[in-house]
Amino acid sequence: MRSGHGEPPLGCFLGRLTQLWRRICGRAENADHGGPRPPARLPGPEHPVPEVPEAAVSRAAADMADSDQALVNRARIVAAIDATDQAGNMEAEIRRLRKLLSFYESLVDELPTPIFAKTIKSRFCLCNKSYEQFFGVQRENLLGRTLKDTKHMNAEERERYQEEDVVIIREGHTRHYETEYDTPRGKRQAMYWSKGFGDRALGTWAQVGMIVDISEQVALKRNLAAKVEELWRVQQKLRYLSRSDALTGLANRRPFAEYLTLGMDLARRKQIPMCMLMADIDHFKNINDTYGHDTGDMILRAIAGMLRSSCRSKDLAARIGGEEFVILLAATRLEDAFLVARRIRANIGDTPLLPDGGHATISIGVAQYRANETAKDFIKRVDAAMYRAKAAGRNQVCRG
């Protein structure tokens, strides 16, 4: 057995015995000579160790034994204290970690977004209050279970998500997409995000995910899209009204002026011919006075329809005055435009439009655009041709 200092008991005993003998010898010399003596030299060949009384040896041995046992007991006490301190520190650390974990759990529970986590075996190991409220479930019915073992989704969704979870965890993928869920509050649109992660050194893999309810945003987006579409329709209607005659539906002066400018430019630059027909209803004031303005409006709409049907898609018919109409014939020479005007005059004259079966007639002037002619001069020339048709007896077509 060794003492607390690592010496064998016998060595300790001899050392202490030597010290005791020196003290005894020192006292004796002081008593004989009345003063201190130099320290006794260690025993050697010239100074042999004197014999020690047996009783002194026994007492020294007993003292040494008591001293060794005290050292052993002290070591045991120190070890016990150290172990107690370590256990206390460990318990304190455990309490600290539990408080920290409780804080993190409370923090996750306060998040307004449904949060969940799954183990490497795709079993729920965490979900917050928002997840419970979103799906109407209790976490004790989820924790430790796979999605297949739950009932807050239909079978098809559970199967699909379960297969997806396995891939996400195994390969560390991230999935992010918009989806729809059946919840206690009805169908909800949501953004689903999920990611697999892990520590290769520890060999630990897991999955974390969240679900963001975007139902309100989707509804707002749909409402906004509906408002935008409604606004677009209103704009189109306003644009149509701003560019068309309210009574007949034909183009008004604005698109007529734009189309005329375009046709003149093509005629100047590319020598593409353009002709204009100008028509005026004969004796229209008498029709209004005889049959009333309602009949007059009906006559205007009927003649406008006949003019529109006489046009090609690249032509333009417009109402530019009370009973005055024009037609711009694109890529058309004067001879062809004259034939179109005669056909229109004949169709209107042959159609009974008045309430008593009578006929309304029109006078038409027609002309082809001349190079470098201004729009004002071109319109004036066509207008003059129309008035010549009226002067010739009406229900006529004249060239300008």
Secondary structure, DSSP 8 states (H G I E B T S, - for coil): ---TTS--HHHHHHHHHHHHHHHHHHHHHHHHHSS---------SSS------HHHHHHHHHHHHHHHHHHHHHHHHHHHHHHHHHHHHHHHHHHHHHHHHHHHHHHHHH-SS-EEEE-TTSBEEEE-HHHHHHHT--GGGTTT-BGGG--SS-HHHHHHHHHHHHHHHHHT-EEEEEEEEEETTEEEEEEEEEEEEEETTTTEEEEEEEEEE-HHHHHHHHHHHHHHHHHHHHHHHHHHHHHB-TTT-SB-HHHHHHHHHHHHHHHHHH---EEEEEEEETTHHHHHHHH-HHHHHHHHHHHHHHHHHTS-TT-EEEE-SSSEEEEEEET--HHHHHHHHHHHHHHHHTSB-STTS-B--EEEEEEE--TT--HHHHHHHHHHHHHHHHHTTSS-EEE-
